[in-house]
Amino acid sequence: MSSTPPPLDLGSVPTAWQVDVVTVPVVLLAVGAYLVCLRRSGLPWARAVPGVAGGVVWLVSACSFIGVYSDTLFWVRALQVVLLLLVVPFCLALAMPLTVIRAALGPRGQERVDAALGTRFARVSASPVVTSAGVIVMPWLIYLTGWYPAMLRSDVLDVLTRLLLVLCGLGYFYARLQLDPVPRRHAQSLTLLLSLAETIGDGVLGVVLWQGPIVAASYYESLHRTWGPSIRTDQTIGAGILWILGDVIGLPFLLVVFSRFRAEERLVEEVVDARAEESARDSDEQAPTLWWQEHPELRERFR
């Protein structure tokens, strides 16, 4: 457990920075490897924009005031969880990392990636239901079990939890957006239905934290913090961040999903129309003809 930092106010927000010795190298390595693969793949550099943005948000969540005060204020830790579980993975998924890596590997590497995607393990673990369950259940496990106080007291568990949040969120958006190659494609209508369940899950968790007992009460009491909101008010603000801010941040995701849903519908309509036209042409070609239509002079006269 680290010592209590100075009071958090509008003046200290832009000046409260730290170097996270784990997050910084992980983010730099991930973004650097992505850019190298993008250069080798020959794909447009515009794809790197959301990926770099996700890396920046990742660094901000660990090195800015969010990282400095994450062990001191409940609402700051809640903000960090939302960023790592939703914002960072969403940006990384928009960068289509698997597509970039696959294109950079060459033919043999692409065959290996495709073979890995064809396994039963990949089909189950990357399914929308499994990845959505992970995003819904993980916040409940963190806040309503001994996980949360243990994370506050252990730097190792803190780092592992933050990495797990990013990986869990990335798997979620990978399976839901389906921008990258996936083991099995699912209709976007399934994504819209799952989004309803996630909204309900976030709302219920927010109400539980708002009305329920203090989480990690002994830890926060041991800090002897004399500034900022009370422990109860602090948790109430954090519950609102997890509930309301989580849903607000999810709006861009829903817009992307809805646009893909409409594109999917248009594609189905085009396929149906093409089949209908082909059937009509086949019917015209196979339609029976009258005897005089086969006679050249009569066919010309009665045309």
N, C-alpha and C positions, 0 to 999 in steps of 0.2 A: 504494500500500500504506500503510495507516494504522499509527500507532505501536502497540506492544503495550499493551493495557490492563492495569490492576492484576490481581492474582490473583483468580480466580473461586472463591468459596466461598459457603456458605449465607448469610453476612452481606451479600455484595455482590450477590446475585441480586435482591433487591427494590429496591436502590438504583441499579443500573446501567441508566440510561435515556439515550436520545438522541432527537433529532428527525430523522427521515428526510425530507429536503426533497422527495423525489419521492413516496414512499409515502403520506405524510400527505395531501397535496392530492388524490392519485388516489383514495384510499379515501373521503375526505369528499365529493368530487364524485360518485363512483359511488353511495354510500349516499344522499346528498341527492337526486340525480336519481331514484333508485328511489322514495324516499318521496314526492316530488312526483307521479310517475306513479301511485303507489298511491292517493294522495288524489284525483287526477282520475279514476281508473278506477272508484272506488266499491266496490272489492273489500275484503274484511275486513282490518283492520289486523293481525290475527294473522299474516298472511303475512310481515310485516316482521321477525318475531322471528328466524328463521334467517338472514335477510340481514344484519341488524344484528350478530348474533353472528359471522358470517363476517367482517364489516368489523373488528370488535374483534380477532379472532384475527390478521387481516392486519396490523393496526397493532402488535400485540404481537410478531409475528415480525420486525418491522423496528425497533421503537423500544425494546423491552425488552432484557434481557441477551442475548437471542438475536441481535438485530441488532448489539449492541456486540461480542460475542465470535465472530461468525460468520466473521470473517477470521483468527481466532487458533486456534480449536479445531475439529478435524474433526467431532467429534460434535455440536457446536452447529450447524454448517452443515448437517449431515444432518438435525437436528431441524427446522431452518428449511425445508429442501426438503420434508420430509413434510407440514408444516403448509400450505405454499403449494400443493403438488401435490394433496393429498387433503382436508385439513380445510376450508380456506377455500373451494375450489370446491364441495365437497359442501353446505356451508351456503348458499352463493349459489344453487345449483341448487334447493334446497328452497324458496327464496323465490319461485321461478317468475318470474324477471325478464321473460322474453319475453311471458308471459301478461299481466303487469301493464302492460308497455309497449304491447302490442297493444291492450289495453282502453282505455288512456289516449289513443290516437291518434284514435279515432273511426272511422267506416265507411271513409273513403277511406284512412286510414293502415292500417287492418286489411287492406284489399285489397292494398296495396303489400307488407305483410309476408307475406301469403299467396303473392303472386306471387314474392317472393324465395325463399320456402321451396320453391316448386315448380321451381326451376331445377336443372339437372343438377349444377352446382357444389355447391349446398347438399345434394343427396342424397348425393353422394360424400363431401364433407368432414365431414358430420355423421353418417355411418353409424357404427354401433357398432364395426365392425372397424377403421376408420381412426382413430377417436378412441382406442380401446383401444391400438392400436399406438403412438400418440404417447405415451401415459402409460407404456407398457412400455419403449420405446426411449429416451426422453429421459434418464432417470437413467443409463443405460448410456453415452450420448454424453457426458454431463457429466463422469462420473467416470473413464471409460476412454479419454478423448482429451485433447488439449491445452486443451479447454474449461475444465476446472476450475481449473488454475493461472492461466490467462488471466483468469478471472473473479475470482480472489482479488487479482490485481494491478491490475485495471481497474474503477473505480467505475461507468463507463458500462455495461460488459458485465455487471457485477453487477446493476445495476438492470434492464437488459433481460432478463436471465435470470430474475429473480424475477417480472417481469411475464409472461414467457412461460410459466412454471410455472403461474401462476394461470389464464391463458387456456387452456392445454392441459388442465388439470384440469377447468375449467368445461365445455369442449366434451365431455370424457369423461362427466361426470355428466349433462349435458344429453341426450346421446344414449342413455345407459344407463337413466336413470330415466324419461325420456319424460313428465315432468310438464308440460312446456311443449309447444306445438305443434311437431312435428318433420316434416321432409320426407317421411319414410316410417316407419311404425310397425313394430317388430319384436317378435317373441315374447320374453317375459321369460326363457324357457328359454335363449335365445341369450346373454343376460346372465350367467346362471349358469355356462354353459360358458366364457365369456370370463374370468370371475372366477377359474376354476381356472388358466387360462394365466397370468393376472397374478400369482397367488400363486406359481407356479413361477418366473416371471421375477424377482420380488422376492427369492425365496430364493436363486436362483443368483447374483444380483448381490451379495447379502450374503456368500455364501461366497467369492466372488472377492475382495471387498474385505477380508475377514477373513484369508484365506490368501495373497493376492497381494502384490505389491510396494507400497511406500508411494506414495500418490498425492500429487503436488506436494511431493515430499520436499525439494527445494532451497528452496522457499518457506518451509516450516515450519522448516527448519533455520536460515534467515536471521533468523527472529524471535528466536532465542536465548532462548526461553522457559525459565525455571528453575523454574516451578511447574506444578502439575497433572500429568496422566498423561504418559507418554512418547509420542513420535510414533506408535509402533506400537500401544500400548494405546489411544491416542486414536482411531486409525482403526478398531480392533477394536470399540470402543464405538459408533462411528458406523455401522459395518456392522450391528451389532445393532439400532440404531434404525431404519435403513432397512428391515431385514428384519422384525423382530418387531413394532415399533411400527406400521409400515405395515400389517401384517396385522390388528393389533388395532383400529386406527382404521377399517379397512375393514369391521368387523363391523356397525356401524349401517347402512352402505350395503347389506350383504347382507340385513339384516333388512327394510329397505324394499323391496328387490327381491323378496324371497321373499313379502312380503305382497301386492305387486302381482301376482306370479305366481299366487298363490292366487286373487286377485280376478279375474284373467284367466281362470283355469280355471272359476270359478263362472259368469262371464258366458257362456263357451262352453257350459256345461251348461244354462244357462237358455235359450239360443238353440236348442239341440238339442231340449230338452223342448218348447219352444213349437212348433217345426216338427213334432215327432211328434204333438202334440195336434191341430194343424191338419190334418195328414194323416189322422188318425183320424176327425176330424169330416167331412172331405171324403169319406172312404170310406163313412161311415154315410149321408151324404146321397145318395151315388150308388149305394148297394146296390140290387139289383133287388128288386122287391116281387112277392108272389103276387097272383093275380087277385082273391081274396076280400078282400085288404087294401085294394083300391081301392073296394070296395062299402061304402057308409056303414053299412048295417044289419049286414052280416056282420062288418065290422071292429069295430063296437061290441060285438057279441055275443062274438066270440072274442078280445077284448083280454085 
